[in-house]
Amino acid sequence: MKLPFKVNLEGKVAVVTGGAGVLTSAIGEALAKCGAKVALVDRNLEAAEKLAKEMSDKGLTVKAYAADVLDREILEECNEKIMADFGSCDILINGAGGNSPRATTDDEEFDKTKEGIKTFFDLDASGIEFVLHLNYLGTLIPTQVFAKDMANKEGCSILNISSMNAFTPLTKIPAYSAAKAGISNFTQWMATYFAKAGIRCNAIAPGFFATTQNKTLLFNEDGSPTPRTDKILKGTPMNRFGEPEELIGATLLLCDSNAASFITGIVIPIDGGFAAYSGV
């Protein structure tokens, strides 16, 4: 990975939840390349450890930790381990999140003549609940755990991961769209709440990036693009998906207490122009 620019994060401890993900692991590596000691926190410890080793082999200070962002007790234990290894958190990346097939419709608009597909009326309430909990509570609970040690500590920041569908909901995924809208709102709430405690709180809103989680929506089994992918690219002026490294510039800016010392409560779109295009 080539950094677009480098900020000085020497001595900082960065905690990245969902750290084994495609986008979050890129963020974690970038923070480490800027000198931070990075804790990759993920339910999948094996995947996180593999990434941590790859980064450590590059001379970076990175370690993997197992935790579920919806389990406060386990997160508290995780925090204690990170404290023992690196010290208290300075930068929190709330990267855990995602969607579920149980909260996804097969159709983009209701047509009662279509049979044998999952419509809005067939969505599983438990699936909706899971997505809302994973994204919203999966941001709130880690913040409760890690921000306690960040309060009144110089140069601390929290970065949440929102989405472009927080601005305009996408078809098929009502729960995920609502959850990410909640993250944008929560980011503003956090910014206000923690302002006098010296913690800046911002978010980035990725547009369309090809990841493990959305590959079934974007690509067929043979690797060819789905009709949804065609619509996405036609609606994206840059006519392509984003690359994980293209999140790094905004991330480093927002995490650097020197460059962004008066920036809090904002959500930066990183979408190749998707939000700017009206379709005409």
Buried (B, 14 or more C-beta within 10 A) or exposed (E): EEBEEEBEBEEBBBBBBBBBBEBBBBBBBBBBBBBBBBBBBBBBBEBBBBBBEEBBEEEBBBBBBBBBBBEBEBBEBBBEBBBEEBEBBBBBBBBBBBBBEBBBBEEEEEEEEEEEEBBEEEBEEEBBBBBBBBBBBBBBBBBEBBBEBBEEBEBBBBBBBBBBBBBEBBBBBBBBBBBBBBBBBBBBEBBEEBEEEBBBBBBBBBBBBBBEBBEEBBBEEEEEEBEBBEEBBEBBEEEEBBEBBBBBBBBBBBBBBEEBEEBBBBBBBBBBEBBEBEEE
